[in-house]
Amino acid sequence: MSEALSFPDFLRGGWQHCQFEYFREGVEICRLVTGEPELALLRYAPGASVPRHLHVGLETILVLEGSQSDEFGHYPKGSLIANPEGTTHSVSSEEGCVVLIQWTKPVKIL
């Protein structure tokens, strides 16, 4: 049996003790739940980006710090974004950001 995860005061920075590791150039990851679906924190350095990609399953993002942008808008702290299966976009963060992200299947870089 797996243990439940608990992050007291998560929205006020309760996640800041998490250990991040390299994910891709300018982006670090802290995997909270692995598998499908996966739950993680992503930390973007200022100016970091993720190239255009296809969502093979639902991706849900909550911006915890900073902001990120894609072809459809600019998302500051507190924004909730849902990218349904079949959608494509690229992501960037001019100022840097931390997001809580859940995806049901890994994306495909285009």
N, CA, C and O atoms as a GROMACS GRO file, in nm:
protein
  440
    1MET      N    1   0.084  -0.118   0.000
    1MET     CA    2   0.000   0.000   0.000
    1MET      C    3   0.089   0.125   0.000
    1MET      O    4   0.187   0.131   0.074
    2SER      N    5   0.057   0.222  -0.081
    2SER     CA    6   0.133   0.346  -0.089
    2SER      C    7   0.086   0.444   0.017
    2SER      O    8  -0.028   0.440   0.064
    3GLU      N    9   0.178   0.533   0.055
    3GLU     CA   10   0.142   0.637   0.151
    3GLU      C   11   0.087   0.758   0.079
    3GLU      O   12   0.128   0.788  -0.033
    4ALA      N   13  -0.005   0.827   0.143
    4ALA     CA   14  -0.058   0.951   0.088
    4ALA      C   15   0.047   1.062   0.103
    4ALA      O   16   0.123   1.063   0.200
    5LEU      N   17   0.050   1.153   0.008
    5LEU     CA   18   0.138   1.270   0.016
    5LEU      C   19   0.064   1.383   0.085
    5LEU      O   20  -0.056   1.399   0.066
    6SER      N   21   0.135   1.460   0.162
    6SER     CA   22   0.075   1.574   0.230
    6SER      C   23   0.173   1.690   0.230
    6SER      O   24   0.289   1.674   0.268
    7PHE      N   25   0.127   1.807   0.187
    7PHE     CA   26   0.209   1.928   0.184
    7PHE      C   27   0.132   2.039   0.254
    7PHE      O   28   0.059   2.113   0.189
    8PRO      N   29   0.148   2.053   0.386
    8PRO     CA   30   0.078   2.161   0.455
    8PRO      C   31   0.114   2.297   0.395
    8PRO      O   32   0.229   2.322   0.358
    9ASP      N   33   0.015   2.384   0.386
    9ASP     CA   34   0.034   2.519   0.332
    9ASP      C   35   0.097   2.518   0.193
    9ASP      O   36   0.181   2.602   0.162
   10PHE      N   37   0.056   2.423   0.111
   10PHE     CA   38   0.113   2.406  -0.023
   10PHE      C   39   0.110   2.534  -0.104
   10PHE      O   40   0.211   2.570  -0.166
   11LEU      N   41  -0.002   2.604  -0.106
   11LEU     CA   42  -0.014   2.725  -0.187
   11LEU      C   43   0.065   2.843  -0.129
   11LEU      O   44   0.085   2.943  -0.198
   12ARG      N   45   0.108   2.832  -0.005
   12ARG     CA   46   0.191   2.938   0.055
   12ARG      C   47   0.338   2.896   0.059
   12ARG      O   48   0.415   2.949   0.139
   13GLY      N   49   0.377   2.802  -0.027
   13GLY     CA   50   0.518   2.764  -0.036
   13GLY      C   51   0.555   2.637   0.035
   13GLY      O   52   0.674   2.608   0.049
   14GLY      N   53   0.458   2.560   0.082
   14GLY     CA   54   0.487   2.434   0.150
   14GLY      C   55   0.561   2.333   0.065
   14GLY      O   56   0.609   2.232   0.117
   15TRP      N   57   0.572   2.358  -0.063
   15TRP     CA   58   0.642   2.270  -0.157
   15TRP      C   59   0.791   2.303  -0.167
   15TRP      O   60   0.867   2.228  -0.228
   16GLN      N   61   0.835   2.413  -0.108
   16GLN     CA   62   0.971   2.463  -0.131
   16GLN      C   63   1.082   2.373  -0.079
   16GLN      O   64   1.197   2.392  -0.117
   17HIS      N   65   1.051   2.277   0.006
   17HIS     CA   66   1.153   2.183   0.055
   17HIS      C   67   1.180   2.071  -0.044
   17HIS      O   68   1.272   1.992  -0.024
   18CYS      N   69   1.102   2.061  -0.149
   18CYS     CA   70   1.116   1.953  -0.247
   18CYS      C   71   1.251   1.958  -0.318
   18CYS      O   72   1.306   2.066  -0.341
   19GLN      N   73   1.303   1.841  -0.350
   19GLN     CA   74   1.431   1.830  -0.420
   19GLN      C   75   1.407   1.825  -0.571
   19GLN      O   76   1.335   1.738  -0.620
   20PHE      N   77   1.466   1.918  -0.644
   20PHE     CA   78   1.451   1.925  -0.789
   20PHE      C   79   1.574   1.864  -0.856
   20PHE      O   80   1.683   1.863  -0.800
   21GLU      N   81   1.552   1.813  -0.978
   21GLU     CA   82   1.662   1.759  -1.058
   21GLU      C   83   1.644   1.806  -1.202
   21GLU      O   84   1.539   1.858  -1.238
   22TYR      N   85   1.747   1.787  -1.281
   22TYR     CA   86   1.745   1.829  -1.421
   22TYR      C   87   1.630   1.760  -1.496
   22TYR      O   88   1.609   1.640  -1.480
   23PHE      N   89   1.556   1.836  -1.576
   23PHE     CA   90   1.450   1.783  -1.660
   23PHE      C   91   1.480   1.808  -1.807
   23PHE      O   92   1.477   1.717  -1.890
   24ARG      N   93   1.510   1.934  -1.839
   24ARG     CA   94   1.555   1.975  -1.972
   24ARG      C   95   1.622   2.111  -1.954
   24ARG      O   96   1.613   2.170  -1.847
   25GLU      N   97   1.688   2.160  -2.056
   25GLU     CA   98   1.763   2.287  -2.045
   25GLU      C   99   1.675   2.396  -1.984
   25GLU      O  100   1.573   2.434  -2.041
   26GLY      N  101   1.715   2.446  -1.867
   26GLY     CA  102   1.645   2.556  -1.801
   26GLY      C  103   1.524   2.516  -1.719
   26GLY      O  104   1.458   2.601  -1.660
   27VAL      N  105   1.493   2.386  -1.714
   27VAL     CA  106   1.374   2.339  -1.640
   27VAL      C  107   1.415   2.223  -1.548
   27VAL      O  108   1.480   2.127  -1.591
   28GLU      N  109   1.376   2.234  -1.423
   28GLU     CA  110   1.401   2.129  -1.325
   28GLU      C  111   1.268   2.066  -1.283
   28GLU      O  112   1.163   2.128  -1.295
   29ILE      N  113   1.274   1.941  -1.235
   29ILE     CA  114   1.154   1.869  -1.196
   29ILE      C  115   1.168   1.810  -1.056
   29ILE      O  116   1.276   1.767  -1.016
   30CYS      N  117   1.058   1.807  -0.985
   30CYS     CA  118   1.046   1.733  -0.859
   30CYS      C  119   0.926   1.641  -0.880
   30CYS      O  120   0.812   1.687  -0.879
   31ARG      N  121   0.951   1.513  -0.897
   31ARG     CA  122   0.844   1.416  -0.921
   31ARG      C  123   0.776   1.381  -0.788
   31ARG      O  124   0.840   1.332  -0.695
   32LEU      N  125   0.646   1.406  -0.782
   32LEU     CA  126   0.570   1.378  -0.661
   32LEU      C  127   0.504   1.240  -0.668
   32LEU      O  128   0.504   1.165  -0.571
   33VAL      N  129   0.447   1.208  -0.784
   33VAL     CA  130   0.385   1.078  -0.810
   33VAL      C  131   0.429   1.037  -0.950
   33VAL      O  132   0.410   1.112  -1.045
   34THR      N  133   0.488   0.919  -0.964
   34THR     CA  134   0.534   0.873  -1.094
   34THR      C  135   0.435   0.775  -1.154
   34THR      O  136   0.350   0.719  -1.085
   35GLY      N  137   0.447   0.755  -1.285
   35GLY     CA  138   0.359   0.664  -1.356
   35GLY      C  139   0.262   0.741  -1.442
   35GLY      O  140   0.290   0.854  -1.484
   36GLU      N  141   0.149   0.682  -1.469
   36GLU     CA  142   0.045   0.748  -1.549
   36GLU      C  143  -0.085   0.739  -1.472
   36GLU      O  144  -0.142   0.630  -1.460
   37PRO      N  145  -0.136   0.851  -1.419
   37PRO     CA  146  -0.087   0.987  -1.438
   37PRO      C  147   0.035   1.015  -1.350
   37PRO      O  148   0.063   0.943  -1.254
   38GLU      N  149   0.107   1.121  -1.387
   38GLU     CA  150   0.223   1.167  -1.312
   38GLU      C  151   0.193   1.305  -1.254
   38GLU      O  152   0.123   1.384  -1.317
   39LEU      N  153   0.244   1.332  -1.136
   39LEU     CA  154   0.227   1.461  -1.069
   39LEU      C  155   0.366   1.512  -1.032
   39LEU      O  156   0.445   1.439  -0.973
   40ALA      N  157   0.394   1.637  -1.067
   40ALA     CA  158   0.529   1.690  -1.043
   40ALA      C  159   0.524   1.842  -1.026
   40ALA      O  160   0.424   1.907  -1.056
   41LEU      N  161   0.634   1.894  -0.978
   41LEU     CA  162   0.661   2.037  -0.980
   41LEU      C  163   0.764   2.061  -1.088
   41LEU      O  164   0.862   1.987  -1.098
   42LEU      N  165   0.744   2.162  -1.169
   42LEU     CA  166   0.845   2.206  -1.266
   42LEU      C  167   0.890   2.345  -1.227
   42LEU      O  168   0.807   2.432  -1.197
   43ARG      N  169   1.021   2.368  -1.228
   43ARG     CA  170   1.077   2.500  -1.198
   43ARG      C  171   1.152   2.548  -1.322
   43ARG      O  172   1.253   2.490  -1.363
   44TYR      N  173   1.100   2.656  -1.383
   44TYR     CA  174   1.159   2.716  -1.502
   44TYR      C  175   1.252   2.829  -1.460
   44TYR      O  176   1.213   2.915  -1.381
   45ALA      N  177   1.374   2.830  -1.511
   45ALA     CA  178   1.466   2.943  -1.493
   45ALA      C  179   1.414   3.059  -1.578
   45ALA      O  180   1.344   3.036  -1.676
   46PRO      N  181   1.448   3.183  -1.542
   46PRO     CA  182   1.408   3.295  -1.628
   46PRO      C  183   1.454   3.273  -1.772
   46PRO      O  184   1.570   3.240  -1.797
   47GLY      N  185   1.361   3.290  -1.866
   47GLY     CA  186   1.391   3.273  -2.007
   47GLY      C  187   1.382   3.131  -2.059
   47GLY      O  188   1.400   3.108  -2.178
   48ALA      N  189   1.354   3.034  -1.972
   48ALA     CA  190   1.346   2.894  -2.014
   48ALA      C  191   1.222   2.867  -2.098
   48ALA      O  192   1.122   2.939  -2.088
   49SER      N  193   1.230   2.763  -2.179
   49SER     CA  194   1.116   2.728  -2.263
   49SER      C  195   1.114   2.577  -2.288
   49SER      O  196   1.213   2.508  -2.271
   50VAL      N  197   0.997   2.530  -2.330
   50VAL     CA  198   0.978   2.392  -2.373
   50VAL      C  199   0.925   2.401  -2.516
   50VAL      O  200   0.828   2.472  -2.542
   51PRO      N  201   0.988   2.329  -2.610
   51PRO     CA  202   0.948   2.340  -2.750
   51PRO      C  203   0.806   2.288  -2.774
   51PRO      O  204   0.745   2.224  -2.689
   52ARG      N  205   0.756   2.319  -2.892
   52ARG     CA  206   0.622   2.277  -2.932
   52ARG      C  207   0.607   2.126  -2.910
   52ARG      O  208   0.694   2.047  -2.947
   53HIS      N  209   0.495   2.089  -2.847
   53HIS     CA  210   0.470   1.949  -2.816
   53HIS      C  211   0.321   1.917  -2.825
   53HIS      O  212   0.236   2.005  -2.817
   54LEU      N  213   0.292   1.789  -2.842
   54LEU     CA  214   0.157   1.737  -2.853
   54LEU      C  215   0.118   1.670  -2.723
   54LEU      O  216   0.195   1.592  -2.666
   55HIS      N  217  -0.002   1.701  -2.676
   55HIS     CA  218  -0.054   1.635  -2.555
   55HIS      C  219  -0.126   1.508  -2.597
   55HIS      O  220  -0.229   1.512  -2.665
   56VAL      N  221  -0.071   1.394  -2.553
   56VAL     CA  222  -0.126   1.264  -2.585
   56VAL      C  223  -0.236   1.229  -2.483
   56VAL      O  224  -0.314   1.136  -2.505
   57GLY      N  225  -0.240   1.302  -2.375
   57GLY     CA  226  -0.342   1.289  -2.270
   57GLY      C  227  -0.362   1.426  -2.206
   57GLY      O  228  -0.296   1.523  -2.245
   58LEU      N  229  -0.450   1.434  -2.110
   58LEU     CA  230  -0.477   1.560  -2.041
   58LEU      C  231  -0.357   1.605  -1.958
   58LEU      O  232  -0.295   1.525  -1.889
   59GLU      N  233  -0.326   1.734  -1.966
   59GLU     CA  234  -0.224   1.797  -1.882
   59GLU      C  235  -0.292   1.910  -1.807
   59GLU      O  236  -0.364   1.991  -1.866
   60THR      N  237  -0.270   1.916  -1.676
   60THR     CA  238  -0.328   2.021  -1.592
   60THR      C  239  -0.213   2.090  -1.519
   60THR      O  240  -0.126   2.025  -1.463
   61ILE      N  241  -0.214   2.226  -1.521
   61ILE     CA  242  -0.106   2.305  -1.462
   61ILE      C  243  -0.165   2.410  -1.369
   61ILE      O  244  -0.263   2.476  -1.402
   62LEU      N  245  -0.104   2.426  -1.251
   62LEU     CA  246  -0.135   2.534  -1.158
   62LEU      C  247  -0.007   2.613  -1.138
   62LEU      O  248   0.093   2.558  -1.092
   63VAL      N  249  -0.008   2.742  -1.171
   63VAL     CA  250   0.110   2.826  -1.156
   63VAL      C  251   0.122   2.869  -1.010
   63VAL      O  252   0.034   2.938  -0.957
   64LEU      N  253   0.231   2.827  -0.945
   64LEU     CA  254   0.253   2.856  -0.802
   64LEU      C  255   0.335   2.983  -0.780
   64LEU      O  256   0.312   3.055  -0.683
   65GLU      N  257   0.430   3.010  -0.869
   65GLU     CA  258   0.516   3.129  -0.859
   65GLU      C  259   0.549   3.176  -0.998
   65GLU      O  260   0.556   3.094  -1.090
   66GLY      N  261   0.570   3.306  -1.016
   66GLY     CA  262   0.609   3.359  -1.146
   66GLY      C  263   0.496   3.350  -1.246
   66GLY      O  264   0.379   3.362  -1.210
   67SER      N  265   0.533   3.330  -1.372
   67SER     CA  266   0.431   3.317  -1.477
   67SER      C  267   0.489   3.241  -1.595
   67SER      O  268   0.611   3.232  -1.611
   68GLN      N  269   0.400   3.186  -1.676
   68GLN     CA  270   0.442   3.120  -1.799
   68GLN      C  271   0.346   3.161  -1.910
   68GLN      O  272   0.236   3.209  -1.885
   69SER      N  273   0.391   3.141  -2.033
   69SER     CA  274   0.313   3.180  -2.149
   69SER      C  275   0.318   3.071  -2.254
   69SER      O  276   0.410   2.990  -2.258
   70ASP      N  277   0.215   3.070  -2.341
   70ASP     CA  278   0.216   2.987  -2.461
   70ASP      C  279   0.147   3.065  -2.571
   70ASP      O  280   0.119   3.184  -2.554
   71GLU      N  281   0.121   3.002  -2.682
   71GLU     CA  282   0.059   3.071  -2.796
   71GLU      C  283  -0.081   3.122  -2.765
   71GLU      O  284  -0.135   3.203  -2.840
   72PHE      N  285  -0.141   3.075  -2.658
   72PHE     CA  286  -0.280   3.109  -2.628
   72PHE      C  287  -0.296   3.210  -2.516
   72PHE      O  288  -0.406   3.260  -2.494
   73GLY      N  289  -0.187   3.243  -2.444
   73GLY     CA  290  -0.202   3.340  -2.337
   73GLY      C  291  -0.083   3.347  -2.244
   73GLY      O  292   0.017   3.278  -2.260
   74HIS      N  293  -0.098   3.434  -2.144
   74HIS     CA  294   0.001   3.456  -2.040
   74HIS      C  295  -0.065   3.419  -1.908
   74HIS      O  296  -0.177   3.463  -1.881
   75TYR      N  297   0.002   3.338  -1.826
   75TYR     CA  298  -0.059   3.280  -1.708
   75TYR      C  299   0.022   3.315  -1.582
   75TYR      O  300   0.125   3.253  -1.556
   76PRO      N  301  -0.024   3.413  -1.504
   76PRO     CA  302   0.046   3.452  -1.382
   76PRO      C  303   0.014   3.357  -1.266
   76PRO      O  304  -0.070   3.267  -1.278
   77LYS      N  305   0.081   3.379  -1.154
   77LYS     CA  306   0.060   3.302  -1.032
   77LYS      C  307  -0.090   3.286  -1.005
   77LYS      O  308  -0.166   3.383  -1.012
   78GLY      N  309  -0.129   3.163  -0.973
   78GLY     CA  310  -0.269   3.135  -0.944
   78GLY      C  311  -0.348   3.084  -1.063
   78GLY      O  312  -0.462   3.041  -1.046
   79SER      N  313  -0.290   3.090  -1.182
   79SER     CA  314  -0.361   3.044  -1.303
   79SER      C  315  -0.368   2.892  -1.306
   79SER      O  316  -0.275   2.822  -1.266
   80LEU      N  317  -0.482   2.842  -1.354
   80LEU     CA  318  -0.503   2.700  -1.377
   80LEU      C  319  -0.523   2.680  -1.526
   80LEU      O  320  -0.608   2.744  -1.586
   81ILE      N  321  -0.443   2.591  -1.585
   81ILE     CA  322  -0.447   2.567  -1.729
   81ILE      C  323  -0.472   2.418  -1.751
   81ILE      O  324  -0.409   2.334  -1.687
   82ALA      N  325  -0.565   2.385  -1.842
   82ALA     CA  326  -0.590   2.245  -1.880
   82ALA      C  327  -0.567   2.232  -2.029
   82ALA      O  328  -0.632   2.300  -2.109
   83ASN      N  329  -0.476   2.145  -2.067
   83ASN     CA  330  -0.446   2.118  -2.208
   83ASN      C  331  -0.497   1.978  -2.241
   83ASN      O  332  -0.433   1.879  -2.206
   84PRO      N  333  -0.613   1.970  -2.309
   84PRO     CA  334  -0.672   1.839  -2.339
   84PRO      C  335  -0.589   1.759  -2.439
   84PRO      O  336  -0.505   1.813  -2.510
   85GLU      N  337  -0.615   1.630  -2.442
   85GLU     CA  338  -0.554   1.541  -2.540
   85GLU      C  339  -0.573   1.598  -2.680
   85GLU      O  340  -0.682   1.643  -2.715
   86GLY      N  341  -0.466   1.595  -2.760
   86GLY     CA  342  -0.472   1.641  -2.898
   86GLY      C  343  -0.430   1.786  -2.918
   86GLY      O  344  -0.413   1.829  -3.032
   87THR      N  345  -0.411   1.862  -2.808
   87THR     CA  346  -0.369   2.001  -2.823
   87THR      C  347  -0.218   2.009  -2.835
   87THR      O  348  -0.145   1.921  -2.789
   88THR      N  349  -0.170   2.118  -2.898
   88THR     CA  350  -0.026   2.144  -2.912
   88THR      C  351   0.003   2.287  -2.869
   88THR      O  352  -0.080   2.376  -2.884
   89HIS      N  353   0.121   2.307  -2.816
   89HIS     CA  354   0.169   2.441  -2.782
   89HIS      C  355   0.316   2.432  -2.744
   89HIS      O  356   0.373   2.324  -2.731
   90SER      N  357   0.378   2.549  -2.728
   90SER     CA  358   0.511   2.559  -2.669
   90SER      C  359   0.496   2.648  -2.547
   90SER      O  360   0.405   2.730  -2.539
   91VAL      N  361   0.585   2.633  -2.452
   91VAL     CA  362   0.575   2.704  -2.324
   91VAL      C  363   0.704   2.780  -2.299
   91VAL      O  364   0.813   2.731  -2.327
   92SER      N  365   0.690   2.902  -2.245
   92SER     CA  366   0.807   2.979  -2.206
   92SER      C  367   0.776   3.055  -2.078
   92SER      O  368   0.660   3.077  -2.042
   93SER      N  369   0.882   3.096  -2.010
   93SER     CA  370   0.867   3.175  -1.888
   93SER      C  371   0.976   3.282  -1.886
   93SER      O  372   1.092   3.254  -1.857
   94GLU      N  373   0.936   3.403  -1.917
   94GLU     CA  374   1.031   3.514  -1.920
   94GLU      C  375   1.093   3.540  -1.784
   94GLU      O  376   1.214   3.559  -1.773
   95GLU      N  377   1.011   3.540  -1.679
   95GLU     CA  378   1.060   3.572  -1.544
   95GLU      C  379   1.098   3.449  -1.462
   95GLU      O  380   1.154   3.462  -1.354
   96GLY      N  381   1.066   3.330  -1.514
   96GLY     CA  382   1.083   3.207  -1.438
   96GLY      C  383   0.954   3.176  -1.364
   96GLY      O  384   0.874   3.265  -1.337
   97CYS      N  385   0.933   3.049  -1.332
   97CYS     CA  386   0.811   3.011  -1.261
   97CYS      C  387   0.827   2.873  -1.199
   97CYS      O  388   0.920   2.799  -1.230
   98VAL      N  389   0.733   2.842  -1.111
   98VAL     CA  390   0.717   2.708  -1.056
   98VAL      C  391   0.572   2.670  -1.079
   98VAL      O  392   0.482   2.746  -1.046
   99VAL      N  393   0.550   2.551  -1.135
   99VAL     CA  394   0.414   2.503  -1.159
   99VAL      C  395   0.396   2.364  -1.103
   99VAL      O  396   0.490   2.284  -1.099
  100LEU      N  397   0.274   2.337  -1.058
  100LEU     CA  398   0.232   2.202  -1.025
  100LEU      C  399   0.170   2.148  -1.152
  100LEU      O  400   0.082   2.211  -1.210
  101ILE      N  401   0.215   2.032  -1.197
  101ILE     CA  402   0.170   1.978  -1.325
  101ILE      C  403   0.132   1.831  -1.309
  101ILE      O  404   0.200   1.754  -1.241
  102GLN      N  405   0.021   1.795  -1.372
  102GLN     CA  406  -0.018   1.656  -1.378
  102GLN      C  407  -0.046   1.622  -1.523
  102GLN      O  408  -0.115   1.696  -1.592
  103TRP      N  409   0.009   1.510  -1.570
  103TRP     CA  410  -0.021   1.466  -1.705
  103TRP      C  411  -0.059   1.319  -1.699
  103TRP      O  412  -0.003   1.241  -1.622
  104THR      N  413  -0.159   1.284  -1.784
  104THR     CA  414  -0.204   1.144  -1.785
  104THR      C  415  -0.114   1.058  -1.872
  104THR      O  416  -0.104   0.937  -1.850
  105LYS      N  417  -0.048   1.119  -1.971
  105LYS     CA  418   0.049   1.050  -2.056
  105LYS      C  419   0.158   1.150  -2.092
  105LYS      O  420   0.130   1.270  -2.103
  106PRO      N  421   0.282   1.104  -2.112
  106PRO     CA  422   0.390   1.196  -2.151
  106PRO      C  423   0.359   1.265  -2.285
  106PRO      O  424   0.291   1.210  -2.371
  107VAL      N  425   0.410   1.387  -2.300
  107VAL     CA  426   0.390   1.461  -2.424
  107VAL      C  427   0.487   1.411  -2.531
  107VAL      O  428   0.585   1.343  -2.501
  108LYS      N  429   0.458   1.446  -2.657
  108LYS     CA  430   0.547   1.416  -2.768
  108LYS      C  431   0.602   1.548  -2.822
  108LYS      O  432   0.526   1.633  -2.869
  109ILE      N  433   0.734   1.565  -2.815
  109ILE     CA  434   0.797   1.685  -2.869
  109ILE      C  435   0.785   1.681  -3.021
  109ILE      O  436   0.814   1.579  -3.083
  110LEU      N  437   0.743   1.792  -3.080
  110LEU     CA  438   0.724   1.798  -3.225
  110LEU      C  439   0.845   1.855  -3.295
  110LEU      O  440   0.846   1.867  -3.417
   0.00000   0.00000   0.00000
